Amino acid sequence: MGASAQGHFVTLPEGLQLHYQDVGSGEPVIFIHGSGPGASGHSNFKQNYPVFSAAGYRTIVPDLPGYGASDKPDTLYTLDFFVAALSGLLDALDIQRCVLVGNSLGGAIAIKLALDQPQRVSRLVLMAPGGLMEKEQYYLQMEGIQKMGAAFAKGELHDAAGMRRLLTLQLFDETLISDETVNERVAVVHQQPVCVLSTMQVPNMTSRLGELQCPILGFWGMNDKFCPVSGAHTMMQQCHKIRFVLLSECGHWVQVEHRELFNRECLVFLEEARR
């Protein structure tokens, strides 16, 4: 499969065109990727969503605006912009209720959508979600975020070597980075305007976490260089009906480094709702 793993396109009422995968049938599970340069839904979750569809779920894997094969407008990439786009996709597909699976920025989007439209979200699966501290704290504390922004702004990610250097920050075990993933992301980076990262705004939602009503399963790698693992403690203190899996020897991509454990734990969590 190529950078976008040929899927479907939908144009939202305001004219924004989104690309997404739609595989399997059953209860809808929406996979929301993170914000890394060159990211797409398929490149983030290609080792996960086929397992969910095989287990009897309808898996929908969108490319967020600014990413993958979706439109990349010159606009402000705020959290509410992403949430509105995802909500528009669910409306277009007539999905009234679903499970949200979100990594990093995707986790922040999942949290905000669950806060805005609690009736729409049955369960949350969050992997090192953003939105749990002030933006300045992320930049000051996290090596990965500092280096990612600098490399993107300098145009260092337009070739495989530069992209591979960046992706080594995502994982504890850098040997798990495939040439396929590197090439998928390089192809997308060439199309991304600088504003995709330079204008990204994700507010600190810690004070609202107690409003989340649905059961939550969380994952965090202890070696995460993008979102500090202290966020797991923040969520455990603030949320109801929540459990977390913390993993040693694991970076920002639990779903890649520990994909079998991730897939298994998620399916157990989702099956609990079917009983």
N, C-alpha and C positions, 0 to 999 in steps of 0.2 A: 504494500500500500504506500502511496505517496504522502506528501506533506499534509494533504487534507483528507486522505482516505475516503474517496468519493462518497459523499452522502447526499443529503437533501438541502434545498435552500427554501427559505421563506422570507417574504418581505413584510415587515411590520407596517402598521398604518402610517407611521411617520416617515416611511421610506427606507428604513434601515434593513439591509438584507443580512440574514444570519445563515450560517452553514451549520449543519448538525448531522450526527449519526442517529439512526433510529432502528434498533435491532431487538428482535424478540417480541413477546407479548406477555401480558399480565400486568401486575401493579407497576406503575411507572417509577423508575429510579433515574434521577437527573444527575449527571456527573459534571461538576463545575471546576474547570481548571484554574491554575494560578496565573500570575502576571509576568512570569519570566519572558525575556525577549525571545520571540519565535515560538511561543507556546501555542498549542492547539489542543482541543479536547482529545483527539485521537492520540497524539504523541504523549500526553500525560497519562492516559488511562487505557492504552491498548492491551495491557496485560491484565486488566480488571473487568471491563464491561462485558467482554464476551463470556466470562465465567458467570456473571449475573444473568445474562440473557439465557444461557444454557440451563440455569437453575429455575427459570420460569418467570423472569421479570422482563418488562419492556425497558430497555436501557436507551436513554436519550443523552447524547454527548454533544453539546453545542460548542462551537467556537465563539467565545465572547467577542463583542465588537472590538476591533483593533487587533484581533488575533486570528490565527488560522486562515480559513478562506472566507471569513465574514468581512463585511464592510469595515473600513478603517478610516472613519471620518476625522477631520481636523476639528476637534471639539475638546471639551473638558471631560476627562475620564474619572468622574466621581463615582462613589459607591452607588448613589441613587441612579446614575445613568446605567450602570450594569444591571442593577436590580430591575429597572423598568424594561430593559431589553429581555432579560430572562422571563419576566412576567409576561411580556408580549409574546414570547415564544410559546409559553404554556397556554396562553389564550388561543393562539393560532392553532395549536394542536388539540384544543379542547380538553386540557388536562386540569381537572378540578382539584385533585389531591394527589400528592406524590411524596416520595422520599428524596431528600437532597443530600448529595455527597459532594463535599467541597474541600479543596486543598488550598491553603494559603489565602490569596485574594478570593478564590472560590469559596473558601470557608466563611469569609466575611460576608460575601454576597448571600450565602445560604442563611447565615444568622439574620441578616437584615430582612430578607424575604420572609423568614419565619416570624419575625417581629411585626412586619407590616401586614402580612396575610396569614395569621396563624391557622385559619381554617384550611389552608391549602397544603400545609406541610405536616405529614404524619410522623416522620422521623427525621433526625439529622445525623449524618455521619461527617465528622470534621477532622481533617488532618492538618495539624499546625495552622489553625485559622488565623487570619489577620484581624485587625480591628479591636485588639485587646489592650493597646496602649497608644500613647500619642505618637504621631508620625516622627517627630524629632527623636524620640527614644529609640525607635527602630534604626534610624540612620546612625545614631551615636553608638549603639550597642552591637549592631549586627554586621559582621564582616561581609557576609554575602550580599546584603542590600547595598552596602557602600560600593563594592566592586562591580555589581551588576549594573547599577546606574551609570557608573563611570565608563564601563566597557561599551555600553549601548550608546552613550552620548558621543564617544570617540570613534564609533564605527568599527570597533574591534571584533564584532561578532558576525561579520559578513563572510567569513570563511570557516571551514571545519575546525581548524586548529584553535581559533579564538573562541568559538562556541564550545568546544570540548573543555577548554580551560575554565570557562564559566560554569559548565555543568558539573565539573568536579567539586564545586562548592556545594552543590545540591545533595550530594551523596557522601556517605561515610566510605563506602567501597566504590571507588571510581571505575573499577573494572566492569561495573554493571551498565556503564554508559555505552550504548550501541552506536555504531556508525549510522544506522538507520535513523535513530532519534536525533543525532547531531545534524544530519542532512535535512531532516524534516524541519528542524527549527531554523537552520540557515536560510532555507527557501522562504520562510515566513518573514524573517527579520528584514529581508530586502524590501518588503512591502510596507513595513511599519513606520508611520511618522513618529518623530521624536516625542510628540505630545502624548502618545500612548502611555509612556512612563513619566514624563516630566510633569504632567498635570494630574496624575493619579492622586486622588484624595479619599482616604478611608478613615472615618472618624473613630474615636475610641468609644466602643459600645459597652464597656464593662458595666456601667451603671444600669443598663437595661437587660442584662443577661437573665435576671430573675424573672423577667416577663415570658421567657420561652416556655411553652407549654408542652411540647412533645418530648418523647424520650430521645436521648442524645448518646451517641457512641463517639468517643474521641481517640485519636492516635497522635503521638508525638515522639520524635526521635530525640534522644538526649544530646546528639551532636549537631542539632539544627543550627545553621549559620544565618538563617533568614528570619525566623520567628522564635523568640526565646521560649524555652520549654517551661518557664515560669507561667506562661499562659495556661497550661494545663491546670495548675493550682488555682489560678484565677477562676477558671470555669467551674472547677469542682466546688469552690466556695460559693459561687453565685447561682449556679443552675440547680434545677430539680431533675430527678429521673435521668441521671447522667453517670456514665462510667468511662474511664480512660485506660488506654493501653499505652504504657511508656516503654520505649525500646532502647536498650543500649546498642552501641555500634550502628547507629542509624541517624541519617541526616534529615533533610527537609522532605524527602519523597518516600514516606513509609510504603506507599502503594507500589513502588518500584523495588525498593531494597528488601522488603518483606512481603512480597505480593501474595504468597500463598497464605500466610498468617492473616494478612489484611482481608483477602477475599473470604477466607473461612470465618473470621470473626464477624464480618459484616453480614454474611448470609445467616449465621446463627441469630444475630440481632434482628434481622428482618423476619426470620421465621417465627420469632417469638410473637410477633404481631398477628401471625396467621392462626395461632392456636386458640 
